[in-house]
Amino acid sequence: MSEEQQVPFTSQQDMNQQDDTKTGDPETINVKVVSSSGDEVFFKIKRTTQLRKLLGAYANKVGKDVNTIRFLYDGTRISETDTPHSLEMEDNDTIDVMVEQVGGYSS
Amino acid sequence: MSRNDEDRAAVVPSITILSRTISTTSSDSSFPKLEILAQNIRRWFVEARISLPSSSAEPLPPSEVDKWVEEINLVYGQRAEQHWANLVSGNLESYLLSMREQKQLHHLEEFRKQLAQEFQDVAVLCDAHGYSSLSSAIRDQQRIFRRVSLEFIAMNQGVERTTHSWRDTHPQTAVVLLEQVRLEYYQTMNLKSYIGFQPFQFVSLLKSKSGCYQIPRSLWNDGHIIRPSDLDAMLAMKWLNSSLIDAFISKLNVKFSGPHQHRNVAFFETSFATHYVYPGTKPHHTLTNAQGSMKYRPLKALRDRFTDGNVTLICPVNASNTHWFIVALCAGDSFTVNVMDSLHGSGPVFPPYLTAYENLKILWKTILMTWFKGSEIEDREWKLVVHSDIPRQRNNSDCGVFALMYMMHLGYGPRINNECVPISYRLPEASDDLAGIRLLLLEELLLEHVDLN
């Protein structure tokens, strides 16, 4: 179900850096993107990087137009210019993905 | 009466001479409020486009006032008839004009209230300074203004109601208008020059290059954007999508932000419903952080509405990506989970109701534990109420429209078509399709501060 994307933990060094910086202001955090069906994709991203990059990468990965899916953090829509810092995201936080739903009913 | 008092009485902002400049104002500036009042009254009449009476009698005798009011009634009566005829013939220009007039009328009514207060203040001020004749002259003018302005407002409210009823009496016209709006939308024709003014964002939206519209930011809205395809669904009698529904949620949370008869309402977006109500893809503890405080931001933004315990939580639920219905948890007066469904309502219980019912109970408990730790948390008997006697869809496309209207009605009161719902928002008991309501919703969505109430 889950796989790692972008900059996965490829080396012990990465993990060490993570630990080193935990007490201060870590430069990067790990983010889990969860689809409505429960599929998970992991990303590692700098706190100051605009989330546009992550959203684009995810959309690309799942083969959808980035404009047709919504990304939510704590229930709030993420805009392209948001950063983990501006949203006060913490390490291992979750981003929820919502695809457009429709309804009218025809039998 | 002193000489000075007489002088001042002469500069009373007489309604009959409002079009003239009050140049006779004495050098004594102890009544700047009088001057401001005079200017404002002039402005009111100009904005209301009411011609002043021909008589310049001072003050205007009651018979002249009657004549004046009759004239106003006559002029507006004729205009209303013309307007109605244009509207029912599906004239887009008339339609846009009627929206503009609605907005103007609400503004004039607010302005009128403000002037009534100003009149009062000035009269009291005169009394306090012992200028009794001045004060009584002001009160005379106040009476005339009151009579004329109230008549005007009442007349226009009548016109407004009449011009709204065409939605019910001429459903085909609504279809024609929707189609015209849609065409304008695609051709991005310059409506501004067409109708000579730019009444609303509605028109600017039609003209905007991208066709995208951003719902104004508020506590409950994080910059939601509606795209042409979303609007097209509304205009072309198609199924509504979650973007459009969510746009309304933002609007509804603003519209019903205060308590009404001690009852608070809180509307939740489609994503909230998917995660926590139906199908319920996330456990409720994810609403809070490790320390047990609320972290789900839309819920945090609605915190105030939970304080006095009488609150209704309203969620649009999507079933199988084909159908919208509404669930509402009412806590306070009653403890019920209500279902308003334009399709399944009267048959056997639709399975998603039960899931939503269970999830809403857990949600309520989570809210109580998070925000009201001290309060007693008892396991209540929650009643599931499926509203079966409500207007329902007769076609294969309107469930989203019904869902939006059910939510709107729940804002006004606990039942569909309750007595607090303005006439123009009521749902017809039987209607083949809701073209008129679609137009109404479009106005509700795109026009700023238009309340048809």
Interface residues (C-beta under 8 A of the other chain):
Chain A: S36 S37 G38 N67 R70 L72 D74 G75 T76 R77 S79 T94 D96 M98 E100 Q101 V102 G103 G104 Y105 S106 S107
Chain B: D222 G223 H224 R227 A233 K238 W239 L240 N241 S242 S243 E269 T270 S271 F272 T274 H275 T281 K282 T286 K295 Y296 R297 P298 L299 N318 A319 N321 T322 H323 W324 L343 Q393 N396 S397 D398 C399 G400 A403
